[in-house]
């Protein structure tokens, strides 16, 4: 037995414990040899303009961009698109990153709807202690409050 349920939250318990199964909302992939890897959480999927985007896919492309030391994306609210992809980028020392060069780097690597539409340069990304996973919910809070170490937020339609 994994657990009996969430404390004082029967709704969440009913969604998570179905029959004898625990539904974690983790997203995984199985490789050619049959091995499984956890690649994210269902709640992290970005829905922009009716399309679904896995943040990890965009993260990987941004990590290979010139001048980028670290990067992650998260969904930020948008009146027209519902959500748009916001890139949170830690530049390498002495480097400056702008949104147009980041989007240009994505050309040919990602379909256009997966390109970041907003950029926030930050000093570091919030990660969990043990596993070093990106805390995307904190990124969304940073973007919506504007309360980060971001040097300059940029947007593009």
PyMOL CGO cylinders between C-alpha atoms (Angstrom):
from pymol import cmd
from pymol.cgo import CYLINDER

trace = [
    CYLINDER, 0.00, 0.00, 0.00, 1.39, 3.35, -1.04, 0.3, 1, 1, 1, 1, 1, 1,
    CYLINDER, 1.39, 3.35, -1.04, -1.05, 5.57, 0.86, 0.3, 1, 1, 1, 1, 1, 1,
    CYLINDER, -1.05, 5.57, 0.86, -4.65, 5.77, 2.01, 0.3, 1, 1, 1, 1, 1, 1,
    CYLINDER, -4.65, 5.77, 2.01, -5.28, 9.16, 0.42, 0.3, 1, 1, 1, 1, 1, 1,
    CYLINDER, -5.28, 9.16, 0.42, -4.56, 12.85, 0.67, 0.3, 1, 1, 1, 1, 1, 1,
    CYLINDER, -4.56, 12.85, 0.67, -5.15, 14.49, 4.03, 0.3, 1, 1, 1, 1, 1, 1,
    CYLINDER, -5.15, 14.49, 4.03, -8.60, 16.11, 4.07, 0.3, 1, 1, 1, 1, 1, 1,
    CYLINDER, -8.60, 16.11, 4.07, -8.81, 16.10, 0.27, 0.3, 1, 1, 1, 1, 1, 1,
    CYLINDER, -8.81, 16.10, 0.27, -11.19, 13.38, -0.91, 0.3, 1, 1, 1, 1, 1, 1,
    CYLINDER, -11.19, 13.38, -0.91, -11.43, 14.91, -4.41, 0.3, 1, 1, 1, 1, 1, 1,
    CYLINDER, -11.43, 14.91, -4.41, -7.69, 14.63, -5.04, 0.3, 1, 1, 1, 1, 1, 1,
    CYLINDER, -7.69, 14.63, -5.04, -7.71, 11.15, -3.51, 0.3, 1, 1, 1, 1, 1, 1,
    CYLINDER, -7.71, 11.15, -3.51, -10.49, 10.02, -5.88, 0.3, 1, 1, 1, 1, 1, 1,
    CYLINDER, -10.49, 10.02, -5.88, -8.54, 11.32, -8.90, 0.3, 1, 1, 1, 1, 1, 1,
    CYLINDER, -8.54, 11.32, -8.90, -5.28, 9.73, -7.82, 0.3, 1, 1, 1, 1, 1, 1,
    CYLINDER, -5.28, 9.73, -7.82, -6.34, 6.40, -6.33, 0.3, 1, 1, 1, 1, 1, 1,
    CYLINDER, -6.34, 6.40, -6.33, -8.50, 4.59, -8.86, 0.3, 1, 1, 1, 1, 1, 1,
    CYLINDER, -8.50, 4.59, -8.86, -9.27, 1.00, -7.93, 0.3, 1, 1, 1, 1, 1, 1,
    CYLINDER, -9.27, 1.00, -7.93, -5.97, -0.55, -6.93, 0.3, 1, 1, 1, 1, 1, 1,
    CYLINDER, -5.97, -0.55, -6.93, -3.92, 1.87, -9.03, 0.3, 1, 1, 1, 1, 1, 1,
    CYLINDER, -3.92, 1.87, -9.03, -2.07, 5.03, -8.04, 0.3, 1, 1, 1, 1, 1, 1,
    CYLINDER, -2.07, 5.03, -8.04, -2.08, 7.59, -10.87, 0.3, 1, 1, 1, 1, 1, 1,
    CYLINDER, -2.08, 7.59, -10.87, 0.99, 9.80, -10.40, 0.3, 1, 1, 1, 1, 1, 1,
    CYLINDER, 0.99, 9.80, -10.40, 0.52, 12.08, -13.45, 0.3, 1, 1, 1, 1, 1, 1,
    CYLINDER, 0.52, 12.08, -13.45, 4.13, 11.36, -14.42, 0.3, 1, 1, 1, 1, 1, 1,
    CYLINDER, 4.13, 11.36, -14.42, 4.83, 11.20, -18.14, 0.3, 1, 1, 1, 1, 1, 1,
    CYLINDER, 4.83, 11.20, -18.14, 7.20, 8.53, -19.38, 0.3, 1, 1, 1, 1, 1, 1,
    CYLINDER, 7.20, 8.53, -19.38, 8.82, 7.15, -22.48, 0.3, 1, 1, 1, 1, 1, 1,
    CYLINDER, 8.82, 7.15, -22.48, 9.87, 3.62, -23.30, 0.3, 1, 1, 1, 1, 1, 1,
    CYLINDER, 9.87, 3.62, -23.30, 13.04, 3.25, -25.37, 0.3, 1, 1, 1, 1, 1, 1,
    CYLINDER, 13.04, 3.25, -25.37, 13.82, 0.62, -28.04, 0.3, 1, 1, 1, 1, 1, 1,
    CYLINDER, 13.82, 0.62, -28.04, 15.25, -1.72, -25.40, 0.3, 1, 1, 1, 1, 1, 1,
    CYLINDER, 15.25, -1.72, -25.40, 12.15, -1.55, -23.20, 0.3, 1, 1, 1, 1, 1, 1,
    CYLINDER, 12.15, -1.55, -23.20, 13.54, 0.81, -20.54, 0.3, 1, 1, 1, 1, 1, 1,
    CYLINDER, 13.54, 0.81, -20.54, 11.28, 3.54, -19.14, 0.3, 1, 1, 1, 1, 1, 1,
    CYLINDER, 11.28, 3.54, -19.14, 12.25, 7.12, -18.35, 0.3, 1, 1, 1, 1, 1, 1,
    CYLINDER, 12.25, 7.12, -18.35, 10.20, 9.76, -16.55, 0.3, 1, 1, 1, 1, 1, 1,
    CYLINDER, 10.20, 9.76, -16.55, 10.17, 12.86, -18.74, 0.3, 1, 1, 1, 1, 1, 1,
    CYLINDER, 10.17, 12.86, -18.74, 7.79, 15.20, -16.91, 0.3, 1, 1, 1, 1, 1, 1,
    CYLINDER, 7.79, 15.20, -16.91, 4.39, 15.65, -15.36, 0.3, 1, 1, 1, 1, 1, 1,
    CYLINDER, 4.39, 15.65, -15.36, 1.02, 15.87, -17.11, 0.3, 1, 1, 1, 1, 1, 1,
    CYLINDER, 1.02, 15.87, -17.11, 0.37, 19.20, -15.35, 0.3, 1, 1, 1, 1, 1, 1,
    CYLINDER, 0.37, 19.20, -15.35, 3.49, 20.71, -16.93, 0.3, 1, 1, 1, 1, 1, 1,
    CYLINDER, 3.49, 20.71, -16.93, 2.24, 20.29, -20.52, 0.3, 1, 1, 1, 1, 1, 1,
    CYLINDER, 2.24, 20.29, -20.52, 1.81, 23.69, -22.16, 0.3, 1, 1, 1, 1, 1, 1,
    CYLINDER, 1.81, 23.69, -22.16, -1.36, 24.26, -24.17, 0.3, 1, 1, 1, 1, 1, 1,
    CYLINDER, -1.36, 24.26, -24.17, -0.82, 27.14, -26.55, 0.3, 1, 1, 1, 1, 1, 1,
    CYLINDER, -0.82, 27.14, -26.55, -3.24, 28.06, -29.34, 0.3, 1, 1, 1, 1, 1, 1,
    CYLINDER, -3.24, 28.06, -29.34, -4.84, 24.59, -29.18, 0.3, 1, 1, 1, 1, 1, 1,
    CYLINDER, -4.84, 24.59, -29.18, -1.50, 22.75, -29.40, 0.3, 1, 1, 1, 1, 1, 1,
    CYLINDER, -1.50, 22.75, -29.40, 0.22, 20.74, -26.66, 0.3, 1, 1, 1, 1, 1, 1,
    CYLINDER, 0.22, 20.74, -26.66, 3.92, 21.23, -25.95, 0.3, 1, 1, 1, 1, 1, 1,
    CYLINDER, 3.92, 21.23, -25.95, 6.15, 19.13, -23.70, 0.3, 1, 1, 1, 1, 1, 1,
    CYLINDER, 6.15, 19.13, -23.70, 8.41, 21.62, -21.86, 0.3, 1, 1, 1, 1, 1, 1,
    CYLINDER, 8.41, 21.62, -21.86, 11.35, 19.20, -21.76, 0.3, 1, 1, 1, 1, 1, 1,
    CYLINDER, 11.35, 19.20, -21.76, 11.52, 19.17, -25.57, 0.3, 1, 1, 1, 1, 1, 1,
    CYLINDER, 11.52, 19.17, -25.57, 11.91, 22.95, -25.68, 0.3, 1, 1, 1, 1, 1, 1,
    CYLINDER, 11.91, 22.95, -25.68, 14.33, 22.94, -22.72, 0.3, 1, 1, 1, 1, 1, 1,
    CYLINDER, 14.33, 22.94, -22.72, 16.72, 20.65, -24.61, 0.3, 1, 1, 1, 1, 1, 1,
    CYLINDER, 16.72, 20.65, -24.61, 16.81, 22.92, -27.64, 0.3, 1, 1, 1, 1, 1, 1,
    CYLINDER, 16.81, 22.92, -27.64, 17.37, 26.03, -25.53, 0.3, 1, 1, 1, 1, 1, 1,
    CYLINDER, 17.37, 26.03, -25.53, 20.30, 24.39, -23.71, 0.3, 1, 1, 1, 1, 1, 1,
    CYLINDER, 20.30, 24.39, -23.71, 22.13, 24.17, -27.05, 0.3, 1, 1, 1, 1, 1, 1,
    CYLINDER, 22.13, 24.17, -27.05, 21.63, 27.87, -27.88, 0.3, 1, 1, 1, 1, 1, 1,
    CYLINDER, 21.63, 27.87, -27.88, 24.77, 30.03, -28.00, 0.3, 1, 1, 1, 1, 1, 1,
    CYLINDER, 24.77, 30.03, -28.00, 25.42, 31.92, -24.78, 0.3, 1, 1, 1, 1, 1, 1,
    CYLINDER, 25.42, 31.92, -24.78, 22.98, 29.86, -22.69, 0.3, 1, 1, 1, 1, 1, 1,
    CYLINDER, 22.98, 29.86, -22.69, 24.28, 28.33, -19.45, 0.3, 1, 1, 1, 1, 1, 1,
    CYLINDER, 24.28, 28.33, -19.45, 20.90, 26.97, -18.29, 0.3, 1, 1, 1, 1, 1, 1,
    CYLINDER, 20.90, 26.97, -18.29, 17.32, 27.22, -19.49, 0.3, 1, 1, 1, 1, 1, 1,
    CYLINDER, 17.32, 27.22, -19.49, 13.79, 26.01, -18.87, 0.3, 1, 1, 1, 1, 1, 1,
    CYLINDER, 13.79, 26.01, -18.87, 10.33, 26.92, -20.12, 0.3, 1, 1, 1, 1, 1, 1,
    CYLINDER, 10.33, 26.92, -20.12, 6.94, 27.23, -18.50, 0.3, 1, 1, 1, 1, 1, 1,
    CYLINDER, 6.94, 27.23, -18.50, 3.45, 28.24, -19.55, 0.3, 1, 1, 1, 1, 1, 1,
    CYLINDER, 3.45, 28.24, -19.55, 2.42, 31.80, -18.85, 0.3, 1, 1, 1, 1, 1, 1,
    CYLINDER, 2.42, 31.80, -18.85, -1.14, 33.07, -19.23, 0.3, 1, 1, 1, 1, 1, 1,
    CYLINDER, -1.14, 33.07, -19.23, -2.02, 34.91, -22.44, 0.3, 1, 1, 1, 1, 1, 1,
    CYLINDER, -2.02, 34.91, -22.44, -5.32, 36.51, -23.49, 0.3, 1, 1, 1, 1, 1, 1,
    CYLINDER, -5.32, 36.51, -23.49, -5.11, 35.39, -27.13, 0.3, 1, 1, 1, 1, 1, 1,
    CYLINDER, -5.11, 35.39, -27.13, -3.38, 32.01, -26.91, 0.3, 1, 1, 1, 1, 1, 1,
    CYLINDER, -3.38, 32.01, -26.91, -4.52, 30.78, -23.48, 0.3, 1, 1, 1, 1, 1, 1,
    CYLINDER, -4.52, 30.78, -23.48, -0.91, 30.07, -22.60, 0.3, 1, 1, 1, 1, 1, 1,
    CYLINDER, -0.91, 30.07, -22.60, 2.39, 30.97, -24.25, 0.3, 1, 1, 1, 1, 1, 1,
    CYLINDER, 2.39, 30.97, -24.25, 5.84, 29.53, -23.78, 0.3, 1, 1, 1, 1, 1, 1,
    CYLINDER, 5.84, 29.53, -23.78, 8.10, 31.66, -21.64, 0.3, 1, 1, 1, 1, 1, 1,
    CYLINDER, 8.10, 31.66, -21.64, 11.82, 30.84, -21.67, 0.3, 1, 1, 1, 1, 1, 1,
    CYLINDER, 11.82, 30.84, -21.67, 13.75, 31.39, -18.45, 0.3, 1, 1, 1, 1, 1, 1,
    CYLINDER, 13.75, 31.39, -18.45, 17.40, 31.65, -19.42, 0.3, 1, 1, 1, 1, 1, 1,
    CYLINDER, 17.40, 31.65, -19.42, 20.60, 31.87, -17.40, 0.3, 1, 1, 1, 1, 1, 1,
    CYLINDER, 20.60, 31.87, -17.40, 23.15, 33.46, -19.72, 0.3, 1, 1, 1, 1, 1, 1,
    CYLINDER, 23.15, 33.46, -19.72, 26.80, 32.44, -19.67, 0.3, 1, 1, 1, 1, 1, 1,
    CYLINDER, 26.80, 32.44, -19.67, 29.04, 35.04, -18.00, 0.3, 1, 1, 1, 1, 1, 1,
    CYLINDER, 29.04, 35.04, -18.00, 29.40, 38.10, -20.22, 0.3, 1, 1, 1, 1, 1, 1,
    CYLINDER, 29.40, 38.10, -20.22, 26.65, 36.96, -22.62, 0.3, 1, 1, 1, 1, 1, 1,
    CYLINDER, 26.65, 36.96, -22.62, 23.32, 38.60, -23.37, 0.3, 1, 1, 1, 1, 1, 1,
    CYLINDER, 23.32, 38.60, -23.37, 20.39, 36.65, -24.79, 0.3, 1, 1, 1, 1, 1, 1,
    CYLINDER, 20.39, 36.65, -24.79, 17.50, 38.21, -26.69, 0.3, 1, 1, 1, 1, 1, 1,
    CYLINDER, 17.50, 38.21, -26.69, 14.23, 36.64, -27.71, 0.3, 1, 1, 1, 1, 1, 1,
    CYLINDER, 14.23, 36.64, -27.71, 14.71, 36.96, -31.46, 0.3, 1, 1, 1, 1, 1, 1,
    CYLINDER, 14.71, 36.96, -31.46, 18.08, 35.15, -31.42, 0.3, 1, 1, 1, 1, 1, 1,
    CYLINDER, 18.08, 35.15, -31.42, 16.61, 32.43, -29.19, 0.3, 1, 1, 1, 1, 1, 1,
    CYLINDER, 16.61, 32.43, -29.19, 13.68, 31.95, -31.59, 0.3, 1, 1, 1, 1, 1, 1,
    CYLINDER, 13.68, 31.95, -31.59, 16.09, 31.91, -34.53, 0.3, 1, 1, 1, 1, 1, 1,
    CYLINDER, 16.09, 31.91, -34.53, 18.03, 29.12, -32.79, 0.3, 1, 1, 1, 1, 1, 1,
    CYLINDER, 18.03, 29.12, -32.79, 14.75, 27.15, -32.52, 0.3, 1, 1, 1, 1, 1, 1,
    CYLINDER, 14.75, 27.15, -32.52, 14.16, 27.38, -36.29, 0.3, 1, 1, 1, 1, 1, 1,
    CYLINDER, 14.16, 27.38, -36.29, 14.51, 23.93, -37.84, 0.3, 1, 1, 1, 1, 1, 1,
    CYLINDER, 14.51, 23.93, -37.84, 14.74, 22.33, -34.40, 0.3, 1, 1, 1, 1, 1, 1,
    CYLINDER, 14.74, 22.33, -34.40, 11.17, 22.93, -33.20, 0.3, 1, 1, 1, 1, 1, 1,
    CYLINDER, 11.17, 22.93, -33.20, 7.91, 23.66, -34.97, 0.3, 1, 1, 1, 1, 1, 1,
    CYLINDER, 7.91, 23.66, -34.97, 6.99, 27.34, -34.71, 0.3, 1, 1, 1, 1, 1, 1,
    CYLINDER, 6.99, 27.34, -34.71, 4.23, 26.93, -32.13, 0.3, 1, 1, 1, 1, 1, 1,
    CYLINDER, 4.23, 26.93, -32.13, 6.87, 25.47, -29.75, 0.3, 1, 1, 1, 1, 1, 1,
    CYLINDER, 6.87, 25.47, -29.75, 9.11, 28.55, -29.96, 0.3, 1, 1, 1, 1, 1, 1,
    CYLINDER, 9.11, 28.55, -29.96, 9.26, 30.72, -26.84, 0.3, 1, 1, 1, 1, 1, 1,
    CYLINDER, 9.26, 30.72, -26.84, 7.17, 33.88, -27.11, 0.3, 1, 1, 1, 1, 1, 1,
    CYLINDER, 7.17, 33.88, -27.11, 8.49, 35.45, -23.92, 0.3, 1, 1, 1, 1, 1, 1,
    CYLINDER, 8.49, 35.45, -23.92, 11.94, 35.57, -22.35, 0.3, 1, 1, 1, 1, 1, 1,
    CYLINDER, 11.94, 35.57, -22.35, 13.11, 36.22, -18.83, 0.3, 1, 1, 1, 1, 1, 1,
    CYLINDER, 13.11, 36.22, -18.83, 16.82, 36.29, -18.08, 0.3, 1, 1, 1, 1, 1, 1,
    CYLINDER, 16.82, 36.29, -18.08, 17.47, 35.00, -14.57, 0.3, 1, 1, 1, 1, 1, 1,
    CYLINDER, 17.47, 35.00, -14.57, 20.51, 34.37, -12.38, 0.3, 1, 1, 1, 1, 1, 1,
    CYLINDER, 20.51, 34.37, -12.38, 19.50, 30.77, -11.65, 0.3, 1, 1, 1, 1, 1, 1,
    CYLINDER, 19.50, 30.77, -11.65, 16.62, 28.34, -12.10, 0.3, 1, 1, 1, 1, 1, 1,
    CYLINDER, 16.62, 28.34, -12.10, 14.63, 26.96, -9.16, 0.3, 1, 1, 1, 1, 1, 1,
    CYLINDER, 14.63, 26.96, -9.16, 15.36, 23.25, -8.76, 0.3, 1, 1, 1, 1, 1, 1,
    CYLINDER, 15.36, 23.25, -8.76, 14.41, 20.59, -6.24, 0.3, 1, 1, 1, 1, 1, 1,
    CYLINDER, 14.41, 20.59, -6.24, 17.11, 19.64, -3.75, 0.3, 1, 1, 1, 1, 1, 1,
    CYLINDER, 17.11, 19.64, -3.75, 17.51, 15.91, -4.28, 0.3, 1, 1, 1, 1, 1, 1,
    CYLINDER, 17.51, 15.91, -4.28, 16.64, 15.38, -7.94, 0.3, 1, 1, 1, 1, 1, 1,
    CYLINDER, 16.64, 15.38, -7.94, 17.54, 18.84, -9.32, 0.3, 1, 1, 1, 1, 1, 1,
    CYLINDER, 17.54, 18.84, -9.32, 14.29, 18.94, -11.32, 0.3, 1, 1, 1, 1, 1, 1,
    CYLINDER, 14.29, 18.94, -11.32, 13.03, 22.31, -12.53, 0.3, 1, 1, 1, 1, 1, 1,
    CYLINDER, 13.03, 22.31, -12.53, 10.27, 23.75, -10.35, 0.3, 1, 1, 1, 1, 1, 1,
    CYLINDER, 10.27, 23.75, -10.35, 8.07, 25.00, -13.17, 0.3, 1, 1, 1, 1, 1, 1,
    CYLINDER, 8.07, 25.00, -13.17, 5.34, 26.26, -10.85, 0.3, 1, 1, 1, 1, 1, 1,
    CYLINDER, 5.34, 26.26, -10.85, 7.85, 28.72, -9.39, 0.3, 1, 1, 1, 1, 1, 1,
    CYLINDER, 7.85, 28.72, -9.39, 8.79, 29.86, -12.89, 0.3, 1, 1, 1, 1, 1, 1,
    CYLINDER, 8.79, 29.86, -12.89, 5.11, 30.62, -13.59, 0.3, 1, 1, 1, 1, 1, 1,
    CYLINDER, 5.11, 30.62, -13.59, 4.91, 32.56, -10.32, 0.3, 1, 1, 1, 1, 1, 1,
    CYLINDER, 4.91, 32.56, -10.32, 8.02, 34.54, -11.27, 0.3, 1, 1, 1, 1, 1, 1,
    CYLINDER, 8.02, 34.54, -11.27, 6.58, 35.43, -14.65, 0.3, 1, 1, 1, 1, 1, 1,
    CYLINDER, 6.58, 35.43, -14.65, 3.13, 36.42, -13.38, 0.3, 1, 1, 1, 1, 1, 1,
    CYLINDER, 3.13, 36.42, -13.38, 4.45, 38.44, -10.42, 0.3, 1, 1, 1, 1, 1, 1,
    CYLINDER, 4.45, 38.44, -10.42, 7.51, 39.76, -12.18, 0.3, 1, 1, 1, 1, 1, 1,
    CYLINDER, 7.51, 39.76, -12.18, 9.34, 39.11, -8.89, 0.3, 1, 1, 1, 1, 1, 1,
    CYLINDER, 9.34, 39.11, -8.89, 12.51, 37.43, -10.07, 0.3, 1, 1, 1, 1, 1, 1,
    CYLINDER, 12.51, 37.43, -10.07, 16.07, 38.29, -10.66, 0.3, 1, 1, 1, 1, 1, 1,
    CYLINDER, 16.07, 38.29, -10.66, 15.09, 38.71, -14.30, 0.3, 1, 1, 1, 1, 1, 1,
    CYLINDER, 15.09, 38.71, -14.30, 17.08, 41.44, -15.97, 0.3, 1, 1, 1, 1, 1, 1,
    CYLINDER, 17.08, 41.44, -15.97, 14.61, 42.12, -18.75, 0.3, 1, 1, 1, 1, 1, 1,
    CYLINDER, 14.61, 42.12, -18.75, 11.36, 40.45, -19.73, 0.3, 1, 1, 1, 1, 1, 1,
    CYLINDER, 11.36, 40.45, -19.73, 10.74, 40.34, -23.50, 0.3, 1, 1, 1, 1, 1, 1,
    CYLINDER, 10.74, 40.34, -23.50, 7.65, 39.30, -25.46, 0.3, 1, 1, 1, 1, 1, 1,
    CYLINDER, 7.65, 39.30, -25.46, 6.84, 38.51, -29.07, 0.3, 1, 1, 1, 1, 1, 1,
    CYLINDER, 6.84, 38.51, -29.07, 3.45, 37.67, -30.63, 0.3, 1, 1, 1, 1, 1, 1,
]
cmd.load_cgo(trace, "trace")
